[in-house]
């Protein structure tokens, strides 16, 4: 999703709740970095199963991105 579309689609209240449930600490980020902006990793990996062999799953616990602007 584009950054503009992300800013139109997400609000911090919902994103912060989602991160809290996932036990992810947010230090800084623009709303255009919300988890819902990104493609579904399971779908993407399934489409490339002939190219890759997953060996581990990493779950973020800390997010530090550049703030908006």
N, C-alpha and C positions, 0 to 999 in steps of 0.2 A: 504494500500500500504506500502511496506517496506520503510525504511528510505533511502536505496540505490536507490530504484526506484524513490522516491520523489526527491532526489538530481539530478537525471537524467531527470526528467520530468518538473521541475519548474524553473523559473528564477525570481529574485527579482523584476524586473520592472513590470511584470504582476501581481505578488502577491500584491505588494504595491498599484497598481491601484485598484485591487479588494477590498482591505481593505479600501482604501480611499472612494470608492463608497459606501461601507457598513458603513462608518463613524466609523471605528474601528481604534483606535490608537495603533500602534505597538511600544512597548518599546524595546523588544528584543525577538528573536527567530531564530532558524535555519530554513533553507528552508524546512527541513523535517517536519515542523509543519504547512505548508501552508494549508489553508482551503480545497483545492482540494485533499489532502491526505486522508481525512476522508470519511467514508461511508455517504450516504445521510440519514439524520436523519428521514425524512418523510417516506422513504421506510422502514427503520429499525423499526420505530414505528408501521407502518401499518402491518408488519409481526408479531408483538407481541401484536396486539390489544386485544387478549384474555387474556393477562397477565397484561396489564397496562391500567391505565386511566389517560391520560394527564390532568393536572390541570393548567398548565401555560406554556408560551413560554418565554424563556430567550434569549435575543440577546446580544452578547458580544459587548462591546464598548472599551475595553482595553485588550491588550494581553501582557503578560510578561512571557516569557519562558526562559529557559537557552539558551544562545547563542550557535552557532555551536561549537561542540567539548567539 
